């Protein structure tokens, strides 16, 4: 498979960061976590196992011998293996074509199989972040955006929090050592707060609003996540 991102000036970023911006962390979804928790291969395997067991039981009820019942139900297994293999392969492709980046100023999600793109989430748009972890240390980090900063659920999938359709939340999915990554993001958000407050104050002065500098948290208004194909 050819790499559609060979032209990136820096791995995972569509452009070089501006002066003063530093990369704090880069990573990608684990393909196994993606297969299990995004494409639900265990549930799919369980579904085909139930179909197989039901076929055997139904054949036995109809009076067939045990061996005949087993042989007659085996036809479902190749289909199940094909579906599971396709989902696992898709999970591996998602992991291979995705890069998450946390810098001192933003979160960048580079992803896409058929339509490669990179989406930037400047910290001024981020109202907060959550964490969901599993015993193996992997997990997800959804980002809650300020009201007015919207992303398309379908465009972002699977890098979006499930079922949050009215207010989609972009999500770093299937990350290894997710607690450490979440701590890095939390520190970056806290350290960026003074600079964002100063920017908001300058914008208020330029707009002539008369509001006192630093009033309210910056970014609480509008703004759009930016994307680059």
C-alpha positions as MATLAB code, in Angstrom:
seq = 'XXXXXXXXXXXXXXXXXXXXXXXXXXXXXXXXXXXXXXXXXXXXXXXXXXXXXXXXXXXXXXXXXXXXXXXXXXXXXXXXXXXXXXXXXXXXXXXXXXXXXXXXXXXXXXXXXXXXXXXXXXXXXXXXXXXXXXXXXXXXXXXXXXXXXXXXXXXXXXXXXXXXXXXXXXXXXXXXXXXXXXXXXXXXXXXXXXXXXXXXXXXXXXXXXXXXXXXXXXXXXXXXXXXXX';
ca = [
       0.000    0.000    0.000;
       1.356    3.392   -0.928;
       1.629    6.080    1.697;
      -0.672    9.012    0.920;
       1.204   11.146    3.463;
       4.687   11.032    1.925;
       4.546   14.790    1.319;
       4.107   15.722    4.976;
       6.800   18.157    6.129;
       6.565   16.542    9.578;
       5.046   13.135   10.229;
       1.384   13.573   11.132;
       1.203   17.305   10.371;
       0.103   18.930    7.104;
       2.396   21.944    7.716;
       5.376   22.789    9.853;
       4.380   24.210   13.253;
       4.786   27.976   13.587;
       7.638   29.392   15.629;
       7.223   28.692   19.326;
       4.929   25.688   18.932;
       6.403   22.370   20.099;
       5.230   18.795   19.601;
       4.615   17.195   22.994;
       3.346   13.772   21.911;
       2.479   11.755   18.830;
       0.795    8.400   18.605;
      -1.723    6.266   16.778;
      -4.594    3.929   17.632;
      -3.594    0.384   18.539;
      -4.979   -1.896   15.855;
      -6.062   -4.508   18.402;
      -7.945   -1.963   20.512;
      -9.512   -0.587   17.330;
     -10.581   -4.054   16.221;
     -12.078   -4.927   19.610;
     -13.727   -1.663   20.590;
     -14.413    0.145   17.314;
     -15.246   -2.721   14.957;
     -16.346   -5.079   17.763;
     -14.770   -8.248   16.371;
     -15.488  -10.146   19.607;
     -19.198   -9.425   19.305;
     -19.151  -10.422   15.644;
     -17.342  -13.667   16.536;
     -19.898  -14.349   19.258;
     -22.716  -13.757   16.762;
     -21.364  -16.346   14.331;
     -20.697  -18.758   17.206;
     -24.358  -18.455   18.194;
     -25.397  -19.072   14.584;
     -23.216  -22.177   14.485;
     -24.585  -23.503   17.784;
     -28.152  -22.771   16.719;
     -27.610  -24.625   13.451;
     -26.318  -27.687   15.297;
     -29.184  -27.624   17.798;
     -31.795  -27.165   15.087;
     -30.378  -30.091   13.126;
     -30.395  -32.319   16.213;
     -34.019  -31.382   16.921;
     -34.839  -32.387   13.358;
     -33.412  -35.837   14.060;
     -29.994  -35.619   12.388;
     -26.981  -37.323   13.915;
     -24.381  -35.321   15.812;
     -21.779  -35.567   13.051;
     -24.284  -34.603   10.375;
     -25.454  -31.654   12.462;
     -21.895  -30.424   12.931;
     -21.014  -30.812    9.257;
     -24.187  -29.067    8.159;
     -23.488  -26.078   10.414;
     -19.848  -25.682    9.411;
     -20.857  -23.614    6.381;
     -21.323  -20.566    8.622;
     -17.727  -20.621    9.851;
     -15.978  -19.501    6.610;
     -18.351  -16.553    6.373;
     -17.649  -15.626    9.975;
     -13.891  -15.876    9.502;
     -14.102  -13.743    6.362;
     -16.070  -11.003    8.138;
     -13.802  -11.045   11.203;
     -10.699  -10.961    9.010;
     -12.072   -8.010    7.032;
     -12.835   -6.066   10.212;
      -9.403   -6.817   11.680;
      -7.777   -5.717    8.419;
      -9.779   -2.493    8.432;
      -8.703   -1.846   12.019;
      -5.067   -2.307   10.994;
      -5.500    0.165    8.109;
      -7.120    2.746   10.408;
      -4.222    2.394   12.839;
      -1.650    2.672   10.051;
      -3.151    5.785    8.451;
      -3.861    7.705   11.671;
      -1.557    9.975   13.645;
      -2.627   11.950   16.696;
      -0.457   14.916   17.696;
      -0.533   17.058   20.828;
       1.429   20.292   20.654;
       1.742   23.240   22.990;
      -1.141   24.926   21.149;
      -3.462   22.321   19.651;
      -4.486   18.736   18.999;
      -4.112   17.479   15.431;
      -5.813   14.379   14.071;
      -4.480   13.095   10.761;
      -6.522   10.228    9.356;
      -8.319    8.939    6.314;
      -8.224    5.900    4.045;
     -10.078    7.024    0.927;
      -9.919   10.766    1.715;
      -6.840   11.683    3.765;
      -7.213   14.790    5.893;
      -5.856   16.513    8.992;
      -8.085   18.314   11.485;
      -6.720   20.901   13.922;
      -8.285   21.628   17.297;
      -6.636   24.747   18.764;
      -6.824   24.827   22.548;
      -9.073   27.908   22.376;
     -11.787   25.574   21.030;
     -11.299   22.866   23.661;
     -13.521   23.189   26.732;
     -12.201   20.039   28.375;
     -11.221   16.417   27.928;
     -12.225   13.093   29.453;
     -10.613    9.672   29.639;
     -11.848    6.103   29.302;
      -9.266    3.422   30.017;
      -9.159   -0.369   30.085;
      -7.110   -2.797   32.181;
      -4.472   -3.166   29.447;
      -3.622    0.550   29.767;
      -5.186    1.574   26.461;
      -8.121    3.941   26.189;
      -9.838    6.899   24.586;
      -9.590   10.656   25.138;
     -12.676   12.560   23.911;
     -12.416   16.332   23.564;
     -15.348   18.514   24.561;
     -15.485   21.566   22.319;
     -16.876   24.972   23.190;
     -20.385   25.671   21.999;
     -20.232   26.873   18.423;
     -17.139   24.819   17.546;
     -18.599   21.915   15.604;
     -17.271   18.958   13.655;
     -19.057   16.477   11.426;
     -19.720   13.139   13.115;
     -19.590   11.179    9.860;
     -16.477   13.000    8.647;
     -14.607   12.328   11.902;
     -15.702    8.710   12.455;
     -14.208    6.595   13.964;
     -12.199    9.353   15.667;
     -15.254   10.669   17.487;
     -17.046    9.769   20.712;
     -19.815    7.231   20.048;
     -23.441    8.372   20.072;
     -22.709   12.061   20.754;
     -24.504   13.155   17.602;
     -25.931   16.531   18.613;
     -22.573   17.839   19.849;
     -19.883   15.562   18.362;
     -16.705   15.171   20.391;
     -13.493   14.355   18.501;
     -11.672   11.508   20.226;
      -8.182   10.064   20.368;
      -9.111    6.404   20.154;
      -7.321    3.228   21.212;
      -4.262    5.003   22.652;
      -1.613    3.022   24.525;
      -0.663    4.386   27.984;
      -3.729    6.586   27.785;
      -3.364    8.018   31.305;
       0.107    9.328   30.522;
      -1.138   10.891   27.276;
      -4.110   12.441   29.089;
      -1.735   13.954   31.651;
       0.357   15.447   28.834;
      -2.746   16.990   27.277;
      -3.951   18.331   30.635;
      -0.606   20.040   31.297;
      -0.603   21.546   27.805;
      -4.108   22.949   28.285;
      -3.218   24.469   31.660;
       0.032   25.982   30.388;
      -1.719   27.448   27.336;
      -4.385   29.194   29.450;
      -2.424   32.433   30.174;
      -1.552   32.891   26.513;
      -5.171   32.299   25.479;
      -6.364   34.802   28.076;
      -3.942   37.398   26.716;
      -5.148   36.761   23.158;
      -8.760   37.152   24.255;
      -7.972   40.422   26.017;
      -6.202   41.789   22.942;
      -9.153   40.787   20.750;
     -11.564   42.580   23.106;
      -9.444   45.737   22.981;
      -9.290   45.654   19.177;
     -13.043   45.092   19.006;
     -13.643   47.978   21.402;
     -15.881   45.951   23.695;
     -14.564   47.624   26.818;
     -14.516   44.340   28.702;
     -11.733   44.052   31.283;
      -8.716   42.012   30.146;
      -8.967   38.316   30.993;
     -12.689   38.387   31.801;
     -14.040   34.883   31.337;
     -12.297   31.877   29.871;
     -10.989   32.403   26.328;
     -12.552   30.466   23.535;
     -15.974   30.291   25.186;
     -17.582   31.734   22.098;
     -17.447   30.605   18.520;
     -14.810   29.046   16.335;
     -14.479   26.216   13.908;
     -12.118   23.292   13.799;
      -9.933   23.640   10.748;
      -9.250   20.823    8.299;
      -6.686   20.347    5.579;
      -6.998   17.591    3.021;
];
